[in-house]
């Protein structure tokens, strides 16, 4: 807008000068003078409103020279903005496509509605790589403005999920507004990649049952979750504050994290006391989820850690990050 403002102001000044000039030199009315100025600047070739005097012809020559140059400057600036903008969009799209092709161990976020935007904010905050799959043009323009990687298309279509890197992805989050679409995404993703993690948005218990049958590993109901938090805020506000503090990434003092034990982890086969997690990393093992899904809360010090156990840890963010990084090596 700044680039086009100066030529537009110059054009306005030329129109005023032309209108006033014809009115003064030829004695025409304001409308006739303005009309003559417009057809002169546009070079459409219409004949003059009235026959011009010698002074009027000389003024018209000057008006053509100055006015046509101004109009040309305005149109070239406007055209350059359009071409450059389109060129930048093409370059950005190519860059995004190359980025998606290189991604691995990332998340695919299907749908960028109210739930999807919150998921994207959390992914962005912890710098977790993800790709958005969206088909609505207004939402695509928003994704362009926010600089997020996306694939334009219907998430229920196999080709679209494959373009988002499904075979290299860590998980799929389906947060579409329609439960039937979420079920179809689960079916498609599970059939293409049987081992991938799938987390789905569910409107109610009935939708959750269908999503589970379709292959979803986890299903979250925003309505149920929101109602639960509201109730906890009334009944146990301190507990809710602690959970929010421990699970939020907005604080660096205290966080919760999960650690999956897989061979050849040095923790496998050791008791909790023998791992020295508390003394060395200053973290607490709140619970242990067994491969069967059973949860062992507040495990004893003699509890032996086994392969495929998942440790639920509580501690400083820096210590948790150091521990997880070491175990992933």
Secondary structure, 3 states (H helix, E strand, C coil): CHHHHHHHHHHHHHHHHHHHHHHHHHCCCHHHHHHHHHHHHHCCCCCCCCCCCHHHHHHHHHHHHHHHHHHHHHHHHHHHHHHHHHHHHHHHHHHHHHHHHHCCCCEEEECCCHHHHHHHHHHHHCCCCEEEEECCHHHHHHHHHHCCCEEECCCCCHHHHHHCCHHHCCEEEECCCCHHHHHHHHHHHHHHCCCCEEEEECCCHHHHHHHHHHCCCEEECHHHHHHHHHHHHHHCHHHHHHHHHHHCCCCCCCEEEEEECCCCCCCCCCEHHHHCHHHHHCEEEEEEECCCCCEEECCCCCCECCCCCEEEEEECHHHHHHHHHHHHC
